[in-house]
């Protein structure tokens, strides 16, 4: 239980730190947010708990495929905001487009026999 609480605390501190840094410097906040910190933490937690490097390799490969459709959010959101749309509407539309991109990626990978 203590280990789980420690994992949650470390992860939460990182998210809050990125948010605070982003308020002061968009470029630095973006740089830190773009780092695969969540993935790195997951790799460390999984390895520490299981020692299973095959699981980590599989997770890493799956993350690669799922990063691609996630980029839709980072393309659509600034376009919509810069077109003068409300933030919440822009976020909702960008999220919906990203969800559709995830579904498309899953379908495409399935067509090529890539199971995640």
Phi, psi and omega in degrees: 000316179297321179297317178296318178297320178296319178298315179298316181298312180298315180296316180296319179299318178298316180296315179296318180298316178298317179298315181293318178296320179298330177294326184272324182212109179301318183296313180292319177300318179294319179299312181292318180295331181283343177294144181281054184298318180298316179296315179300317178298316179299318178299314181296314181298314181296314180297317179297327182272327187239334186068011185271097181289334177295321176298318181293318179297318178296316178298317180299316178296319179294320178300318179307309183295326181278343175293322184303307179290337179294337180296338178303320179301315185284345174270315185287319185301308180294327178298312181296316179297316181292340175278000176094010179284151177302145181304310185295321177294316179300317179295317180295314180295316178299319179295319179296318177296322179294318178299317178297321178295323176297314179299318179297318180296317179299317180295313181299313180299321178298321179295332179263007177074021178264111180262134178252000000 
